[in-house]
Amino acid sequence: MTSCYYKYMFLISSFQAGLVGLLLARVANTVFLTDYGTEILDNCAKNVQLNFGLLNYQAKIHVRELDWFNLWPPKAKIEEAPGAQKYSWTSKEIEEVENASLLVAADVIYCDELTDAFFSTLERLMSRGSAKVLYMALEKRYNFSLSDLDVVANGYSHFRSYLRDEDEIESFESVSTSNFVGKRIDISQIPQYIGEYDRGSDVEIWQIKYLKSKHEASVAPG
């Protein structure tokens, strides 16, 4: 097992009903698995229960709903209040997420509208609390574009428009505007344990950080 240990870990999608989250629960104190929709969240919660003994993890695992189109932080429920939704957030959980050090996301780039909502949520989350790093896996999706008269990965291009290359920034302390800074990871250096799966050239993993502007960094959180 890796020697790294994370106090709080936040996952931005359910990763095929929580698979990645269940594995990462072995190296974290608290894990939040998020997605949208009761049916999907029910399935994720069921997988957490079914694999509790098999994976022998010690982490607290919370399954919570996250709607990118609603501003972060979500409205906190009053604990044990009658009628409270089971996948709603408490104030304590929101605080724990904002103090997370590691965020993980996969299969979140589908269309420009969702990408905009995703980065809006990401900006509000990563600008609050402790410094965070996001690892995001994606696969380019190609469609025929009438404007280009060609098959292009428009969703991918829009995703890249949100990122500045890490090598372009000389000093993280000198940025005048807030930015997402991305670094593409060489996945050929990552061991593959599922032999039947072909990663292909369109699968990518990105390390993404949020750099606050000098003004934003100087303002104490309220």
N, C-alpha and C positions, 0 to 999 in steps of 0.2 A: 504494500500500500504506500502511496505517496506520503512524504513527510509533511506536505502542506496541510494546513488545517484552517478552515474558514469559520468564523463565528456566525455570520449570517450570509446566506446565499439566496439569490432571487432569480427565478427562471421566468422568462417572459412568454413562453408558450409551453404547451403540455408535452411536446416531444413524443408524439405517438403515445398519448395517455400516461405521460410521466416517467418513461423509461430512463432518460438521462438524469432526471431529478432523483430517482431512486438510487442510482449508482453514485451520484455525487453526495448523497446523504451519508455515505461512509466517511467523508472527509469534512463534514460541516456540523456545526452545532444546531443550526436551524435552517430549513429549506422551505421556500415558498414556491409552489407550483401554480402557475396562472394560465388561464385561457378564458374564453368567453362562451357562455351558453351552459345551461344547467345540465343538459344531457352529456356534453363533453366532460364537464367537471365531475359529474357522477361517476363516469367511467374511470377518470383519473383517480378519484378517491377510492374506488373499488380496487384498483391495481395497487395502491399504497397498502391497503389492508391485506390483500392476498400475498404480497411479497414481504410483509413485515418480518416474518421469521426466516425466510429464505436468505435475505441479504444481510441480516443481522446488523442493521444500522442502529445507531444510538441517537440520531438527530431527531428533533421535532420537525415534522413535515406538515405544512399547512397547504391546503388546496383552496385557492382564492380566485374570485372572478376579477378580471382586469379588462376594462373597456377603454381602448385607446382614444375613443372619441369623447370621453369625459376626462376633464383635466385631473392630473395628479396633484394632490393626494385625493383618493376616493373619500366619499363621505363615510365617516366612521359610525359603526353601529354601537348602540348601548348594549354591553354584554348581558346576555340572558334576557334581553327585552322580548316581550311577546311578539311573535310575528317576524322576528329578525331572520333574514335569509342566512342559510348555513354557510354560504360562500362569501359573505360580507366581511369587511375588515374591522378590526378594533383599532383604537388609537395606539395601543401598545405595538400592534403588528406593523402599522404604518411607520412608526418610529424605528422599529427593527429593520425594516426594508431600507429606510433612508440611511441607516448605518451599515448596510451591507457593503462588502468589499468586492464581491464578484457577482456579475450578472451574466446570464447565459440565455441565448435566444437561437431559434432555428425555424426555418420555413416561415418567416415573417414578411418576406418581400414578394408580394403578389401583384399589386397594382399601385399606381402613383398615389391614389387617395389614402390607401392603407399605409403606405410608406410615410406620407406626411404625418398621419396620425401617430404612427409608431415613434417617429423622431420627436414629435411634440411631447409625447409622454416621456420619452427617454431624456429629453433636455430638462424637463421639470424634475425628474427623479434624480438624475445624475448631478444636478446643480445644488442639491440639498444634502445635508448630512456629510458623511465621510466621503473621501475620494473613492471612486469605483472604476472598475475596468469591465468592459463587456466583451465577451467572446460570442461571435455570431456566425452560424453556419448557414449557407444559402446555396441554391442551385439556380443558375441562370435559366430564365424561361424565355423562349423565343416565340415571337409572333410576327406575322406579316404586317408591315406598315405601309399604308397607302401613301403617306407623305414621303417616305423613303423609297417606296417601290422595292422593298427588299425585306428579308427576314432579319429582324433586329431584336436585341434584348433591351427593350425600352425600360422595363421595370428596373433592370440592373443599372442602367445609365442614370436613372433618377435617384437610385440609392447612392451611387457614387457621388452625385452632386452635393450630397450632404457632408462629405468627408474631405478633409485636407490630408495630404500625405504627411506622415510624421517627419520625413526627411526635409520637407519644405519649411518647417518651423525651426529656426535657429535656437530660440530659447522659449521654453514653455512659460517663463515668467514675464515675457515681454509682449504677449499677444494683446492687441488693443480691442479685439472683439471676441466674443465667445465662439468656440469652434468645436466640432467633432473631429478628432484626429484618428485616422485609421491606418492600420498596418496589416497587409495581407500575409497570412502565415503559410509557409511552405508545407503543404500537407503531405508531400512525399516523404518528409522526415517524421511523420506520425505513423506508428505501426498500425497495420490493418489486421483485425482479428476475424472479420467475417469474409471468408474467401469468395463467396458467391456474389458479393456486391462489387459492382464496377463503379468506382468513384467518378471516372471520366474527367474531362478537362473543365467542365462547367461547375463543379463543386468547389466552393471556396470557404475558408474560415478566416474571419477578420477579428483583429484585436482593436477595440474602439475605446477611446477615452474622451472625456469632455473637459475642455480647457476653458476655465472662466476668464473673462476679460479682467484687466487690471482693476477696473471700477467695480465689477461684480465681486471679485475676490476680496476687495477692501471693505465691502459692506457686510456687517455681521448679520447672520441669519436671524429673522424675526419670528 
